């Protein structure tokens, strides 16, 4: 690992110091926590310091980055929401007031001495201006009401509003990154979506292309390049799905190519993944409806504990074939560029990938389209 980064990549790593004061802070362990530092070897680091009368200080070396500073608290939740602070070289001063009536438990957060943080404030203001005056709370309530009433007309209109806002937001992001090709704020934005799929992966590649060669050679630049390369493995729609073999819980080897001639959902999940378990009923409903028509599921688990894996299969009553190599870095996950679960690929009888990430009702709707049923 130490040999992976050139001296050029380390040139942005500089000394910093953060001094902070949170007035009225009450913390049970007398500690303040920081995470997100990037050291000279490209490794994310954390730090913990004592806090006295709400005062604390952190110091060290990091590449320009966004760190999170937070503390524990009495009650639920047992921590205050982290302050996102963009840190570069030099001395930075942070002030805030502890207030339990606030959602974040903090108000009047002020950051001084960090030009990079000032830049992030400008970026966020541009996004806010692009969206205009939008009542997001009302939009969310309207959407939930429309879903409950199954009001397709209202849902269509709300989706159109959401698409319009999304377009404005992405354009504002594009404008900022294009105009700031040496900014570590731009790099942070790209990094956040550098292992995404579909449209956002395409945007990450486009925006990374805007960036100056010098920042591309930085530690975060090298990480983004690596992430983009990995995520690109999953750009398979319209392409053949590569074959692989893994064992079932009883040791029987199964290959993806065994499913040629059928529509198969290659489903990545794990027993410990709450969203995956919540998704299983949707997959089960689709399986029950279309299995006799030529649809099947091959589930690949990221579990490392065989007993927990088998218990989850039994609890969720999942009748399809399940495989896993029971390794933390599952080989099929790496092969298909999966960055998070749940994730899935719908593959046709000819082995060509048709769709990815069909969650909720999307899987059923796609199969209705394929099998021409309502």
Phi, psi and omega in degrees: 000320183297332183272001186281341187245130180281167177299327179298322180293333184270357187294340182272352181285118184228165178282145178219163172214131177244122173248131184227156176215115175251105184293133177078011183295133174238116181228131188292334184252001178065028183238153170237140186242147178223135173221153178114359177296146178241110184277181187294345178261008179078015182264132176289134182234161176240167177210152178224132179226162176281149178239133180234122182052038178080003182256141182205165175209142174239147175209157180162208178232141178201155166285150178309128186199175175256119179254161177243128180242131183203170176219166174279164178214164176276134180106189181244134351292165189269025176206155174274149179300135184298144170274126176272114183238124175277123188245132172228200180290142173111191183262131183236140182239130183236131177231148176198167177240127178285125185215110184290348178279347180273148179301320181271353184070009177226148173217164179055045179287127180231136179236125181235149174090005180239097177303327179295319178293321177302322179295322179293327177295318177298317179300311181296325178294322178297320178293317179298316180297323181294325181281334182074200182272097181241130177270089184292328179296318178294319179300319180295318179295317179298321181293317180295320179296316180297323178293316180298322182273356185053042180274092184295328179294314179295320179297320179298316180295318180294322177294325177295319177297315180298318179296321179295316179295319179298320179296317179297318181296313181294327178291321177296320177296317179300315181299315182296312184294319179297323181278349182229067187284356177246007187276136174282346170291315175302316181297322179297317180299315180295319181301323183298334182243014187286351175238028179279185177234166172059230185300319184288330173294319178297321178293319179301317179295317180298312184290324177296329177294336177288336194284149179293147183301327183294316180285334175296333180275358179288174180298315179292327177297317178293324178292318178299314180302318179294318179297317181296320178296318180294311183298330181295339177300332183272001178279077191244356182300126183086002181240161178292141174276124179297149182277157173203166179226132174216158183273153171283180181297333179262012172092002180284126179286136179230137178248148176299324181295347176296342185263007177303140183096352178236161166276126183230136174264114174275106191250121178260127184203184174198155181296328184274358184267104181304310179300327178295315181295325178290334180279336185304320178300326178293317179294319181297318179297318179293321180297313182297324184282324190243001182300318181290345180267357178113024179249138179219171179230135169239112185261130177250119182263143174268011179296153171245349180252111185298321182295316179293324177299308182295325179295319180294321178299318180291315182298319183271359177053060184258109190275352183277177183284137180237135178227159175190147172266003177054034176248149182302320176253088182298133185298323180291326176299314178297317183298322184263008176063036181279124182258338181204157178237152006287149174210154179204162177229127175267122186243135181280172180301336179271004179085007179269136180287128182264319185204165178221149173068039179277101183243159179062226180284350185297323179295313180299316181297320180294320180290325175299320178294315182295313184269003174056052175229161179246000000 
